[in-house]
Amino acid sequence: MHKKSIQIVLAATLLANTLNAKLIEGISAEAVVAISGKSAEEAEQLALRRARAEALEKANGVQITATTLVKDGRLAIDFLKAYTSGIIVKEEKEWLPPTFYQKDKDSAPIPQYHLKIKADIEIVEKETDLTLNASLNREIFRENDLSHITVETSDESVVAIFYMGADDKIYKLVPDKIFNAIKVKKGEPLVFPAKDSKMEFKMQVLPQRQSVEEAFWIIASKQSENIDFNKIFLKDEYTLHDFFNSYAKIASKCSEAILPYQVVKQNIRQ
């Protein structure tokens, strides 16, 4: 793999839309991934998620994970949890030439992928006192299992649901052309999809993979804010940066939660 540097810069309107945000520039982070049985694509994705999580941790002055070396793919679930702690508005990626990792002399060496990033991150200052509690019916699913999300808010609210797929794209689930944003009553837990709903969240694994690590992204705002999620999120599919660009317009008036999970093939044992 050749050394390369890629710079991603969002539109200038992003900064204008996040006046209640603190911009922290030039945060350096890195990740090294060495996992047997993972494809190059999976390893690169995991490295990127790990590096982004470290950058977000640094922007918030915390450290959730102590090492840059990733040897367990299931840690991707923990890395995704950091994504609600800031907005990455600029990112430079640099892939170093691959090396090999060997646990001991009795173990075969495996490819090791090394990524460095430099990021500008906005920490949004919230204007809302809305509390959002969200949970999944489980954290590890078998393929074709059904998932259900329980949402509870501290005020009358509207809720939108997205998910970050194994391809690192973000997809809008609700609202869509059929379902409006979910209305949640103050202090009353709501399960979605409901048992009698025409919608279901069936968990799937990408072809050629044995497992995937993904996440639901829940966004809530008070009904009194009159936020129309369909006008903010015009598309059904986003890159991470495009999603942040859209969400930045309303982030200060919303509360959010990420619900990471893993889906495994039926023949894989945990």
C-alpha positions, 0 to 999 in steps of 0.5 A: 500500500502506497503512502497517501494523504487525503484531505476532506473539507466540509462546506464553509456553511458548516461553521456558520451553522454551528455558532454555538460550537468550539472549534479545536484544530489539528488534533492528531490521532492514530490507529494500528489494526492487526486482526487475523481473518479480517479483509484489508477493507475491514481492517482499514475501516476499523482503523479509521473508526479507532483513529476518529474515536481517539481524536474525538476523545482528545477534543473532549479531554478524555481517553476511553481507550489506552492503546492504538493497537486494535486486535479485537474487531468487536472493539469497533462497538466501543469506538462508535460510541465516541461519535456523538461527542463532537463533529469532525469538520476537517480530516486528513488521513495518512496510511503508512506502509503495512507491516506485520504483527506477531504475538509470539514465535509460535504464532504466524505473523498477520498484516498490520495496518497503520493510520494517522489522521489530523482532524478539526473538531467542533464541540457543540454547546447545547441550547436544550435541556432535553434528556434522551435515553435510548437502548437496544433489545440487545448488543449482539445479534444473529443474522435475521434477528429483529431489533427494537429501540426503546426511547424515552425523553424528558419532554414532548419530543420528536425523534429521528432514527439513522443507522451507520452501516458496515460501509461507514455510510449513514442511512435515514430510517425514520422519518421517510416517505411513509413514516413521520418522525416519531412522537414521544411523550414526556417520561413515557418509554416508546418501543420502535418499531412497535409490534403491530408496525409495518416496519421492522429492523432485520439485522443483516451481514454484508456478503463475504463477511462473518460479522459487522459492527454498526450503530443506530443513531438517535436524534431527538428535539423538543416538539416546541422547537418545530424542527422538521427532520426531513427538511434538514436531512434531505437524502436517505444516504450520507457519508459521515461528513455529509451527515455531520454537515446537515446535523450541525444546523440543528445539533445545539437544539437536539440530544443524540444517542448512539446504539452500537451493535454487532451482527454475526452469521448464524454459524459463528459462535460467540 
